[in-house]
Amino acid sequence: MNIIRRIYDWMGSKVGSRWATAWLILLFFIEASVLIIPVDPLLILYCVKHQSRSFYYAALAVLSSVLGGLFGYAIGAVMWSTVGNWIVQHLISQPVFDSISAKYVLYENWAVLIAALTPVPYKAVTISAGFCHLDIGSFVLFSLLGRGIRFFLLAGLIYKWGKPIQTFIDRYFNLLAVLFVLIMLASVKVLF
């Protein structure tokens, strides 16, 4: 859990930087397309630091994530032969990718919505959606809906209870990190 704590602390250092907004946009964009970064704690940090701007940060997170999702979609749809296969082999895993592709055949847009709401690695969803050539309009709509519910709910909680939530996270960080990993693994197991 030490590495997760270092990532959390590194993200926290970006909140007060001159480029704070750019960091938020960049990290939410790349989380949706190529890298595994725990973005929910980042949004919490931003919202706690500037509680009155919680919904602004949620909006940036949603837009950046959906744009990153479109980039992931493009990787799956257009750049599969050059980039997509490497990402699946090194960042996602072939069994997870195959399972997601099979779910798309059955559930299509619902798969995007559920994955956007849960801690399933979103990039696996975005790349698979492009590979399976889901309707791009529906992909964007369900991504906006799922990511919007998730990030605005989180921002709303912080807006209402701000500092006590950060104190709780700091106090129980290791336990929360373990729980987050377990929830992510359970979500992947249940969905795929």
C-alpha positions in Angstrom: 0.0 0.0 0.0 3.0 2.3 0.3 3.1 2.9 -3.5 -0.6 3.8 -3.5 0.0 6.2 -0.6 2.9 7.8 -2.6 0.7 8.3 -5.6 -2.0 9.8 -3.4 0.5 12.2 -1.9 1.9 13.1 -5.3 -1.6 13.9 -6.6 -2.2 16.0 -3.5 0.9 18.0 -4.2 -0.6 18.9 -7.6 -3.8 20.4 -6.1 -2.0 23.5 -4.9 0.2 23.9 -7.9 -0.1 26.7 -10.5 -1.1 24.0 -13.1 -3.6 22.3 -10.8 -6.5 22.4 -13.3 -4.3 21.2 -16.2 -3.1 18.3 -14.0 -6.7 17.3 -13.2 -7.7 17.4 -16.9 -4.6 15.4 -17.9 -4.9 12.7 -15.3 -8.6 12.1 -15.9 -7.9 12.0 -19.7 -5.2 9.4 -19.5 -7.0 7.3 -16.9 -9.8 6.9 -19.4 -7.5 5.8 -22.3 -4.1 4.4 -21.4 -3.0 4.4 -17.8 -4.3 2.9 -14.6 -4.5 5.9 -12.2 -6.9 6.0 -9.2 -8.8 9.2 -10.1 -11.5 9.2 -7.5 -9.0 10.2 -4.7 -7.7 12.9 -7.0 -11.2 14.4 -7.4 -11.6 14.2 -3.6 -8.4 16.1 -3.0 -9.4 18.8 -5.4 -12.9 19.2 -4.0 -11.7 19.2 -0.4 -9.0 21.8 -1.1 -11.5 24.1 -2.9 -14.9 22.9 -1.6 -16.8 25.7 -3.2 -15.5 24.6 -6.6 -16.4 20.9 -6.2 -19.0 20.8 -9.0 -16.6 22.7 -11.3 -14.0 20.0 -10.7 -16.6 17.3 -11.2 -17.5 18.8 -14.6 -13.9 19.0 -15.6 -13.4 15.4 -14.5 -16.4 14.2 -16.5 -15.5 16.1 -19.7 -11.8 15.0 -19.5 -12.7 11.4 -18.8 -15.2 11.3 -21.7 -12.6 12.9 -24.1 -10.0 10.4 -22.9 -12.7 7.7 -23.5 -13.0 8.9 -27.0 -9.2 8.6 -27.4 -9.4 5.1 -26.0 -12.3 4.4 -28.5 -10.0 5.6 -31.3 -7.2 3.3 -30.2 -9.6 0.4 -30.4 -11.3 1.4 -33.6 -8.4 3.0 -35.7 -5.1 2.3 -34.1 -5.6 -1.3 -33.0 -2.8 -2.8 -35.1 -0.2 -0.3 -33.8 -1.1 0.6 -30.2 -4.2 -1.3 -29.1 -2.8 -4.7 -28.9 0.2 -3.5 -26.9 -2.1 -1.9 -24.4 -4.2 -5.0 -24.0 -1.1 -7.2 -23.5 0.6 -4.9 -21.1 -2.1 -2.9 -19.3 -5.4 -4.8 -19.4 -4.9 -8.5 -20.1 -6.3 -10.6 -23.0 -8.9 -12.4 -20.9 -10.4 -9.2 -19.5 -10.4 -7.7 -23.0 -12.1 -10.8 -24.5 -14.7 -10.8 -21.7 -15.5 -7.2 -22.2 -15.8 -7.7 -26.0 -18.2 -10.6 -25.4 -20.3 -8.5 -23.0 -20.6 -5.7 -25.6 -22.2 -8.2 -28.0 -24.8 -8.9 -25.4 -25.3 -5.6 -23.6 -23.6 -2.9 -25.7 -24.6 0.5 -24.1 -25.4 -0.9 -20.7 -21.9 -2.3 -20.5 -20.5 1.3 -21.0 -22.9 2.7 -18.4 -22.1 0.1 -15.8 -18.3 0.4 -16.4 -18.4 4.2 -16.2 -20.1 3.9 -12.8 -17.9 1.3 -11.2 -14.2 1.0 -10.5 -13.6 -1.3 -13.5 -10.6 0.1 -15.4 -12.4 2.4 -17.8 -9.7 2.3 -20.4 -10.6 -1.4 -20.9 -14.1 -0.3 -21.7 -13.2 2.5 -24.0 -10.7 0.5 -26.1 -13.1 -2.4 -26.3 -15.9 -0.2 -27.4 -13.8 1.1 -30.3 -12.7 -2.4 -31.2 -16.3 -3.6 -31.2 -17.4 -0.4 -33.1 -20.2 0.5 -30.8 -22.3 3.5 -31.9 -20.1 6.5 -31.0 -23.1 8.7 -30.1 -24.4 6.1 -27.6 -20.9 5.5 -26.3 -20.5 9.2 -25.5 -24.0 9.5 -24.0 -23.6 6.5 -21.7 -20.1 7.6 -20.7 -21.3 11.1 -19.9 -24.2 9.6 -17.9 -22.1 7.1 -16.0 -19.1 9.3 -15.3 -21.4 12.2 -14.5 -23.3 10.3 -11.9 -20.1 9.0 -10.3 -18.1 12.2 -10.2 -20.9 14.6 -9.4 -22.1 12.3 -6.5 -18.6 12.3 -5.2 -18.3 16.1 -5.6 -21.7 16.6 -3.9 -20.5 14.5 -0.9 -17.4 16.6 -0.6 -19.3 19.9 -1.1 -21.5 18.9 1.9 -19.0 17.3 4.2 -15.6 18.3 2.9 -12.9 18.4 5.6 -14.2 15.5 7.7 -14.0 13.3 4.7 -10.4 14.2 4.0 -9.6 13.6 7.7 -11.3 10.2 7.5 -9.3 9.3 4.3 -6.0 10.4 5.8 -6.7 8.4 9.0 -7.9 5.2 7.4 -5.9 5.4 4.1 -4.4 1.9 4.1 -7.8 0.3 4.9 -9.6 2.3 2.3 -6.9 1.5 -0.3 -7.4 -2.2 0.4 -11.2 -1.9 0.2 -10.9 0.0 -3.1 -8.8 -2.7 -4.6 -11.2 -5.4 -3.4 -14.2 -3.5 -4.8 -12.4 -3.1 -8.1 -11.6 -6.8 -8.2 -15.1 -7.8 -7.3 -16.6 -5.4 -9.9 -14.4 -7.0 -12.6 -15.3 -10.5 -11.4 -19.1 -9.7 -11.3 -19.2 -7.8 -14.6 -16.8 -10.1 -16.6 
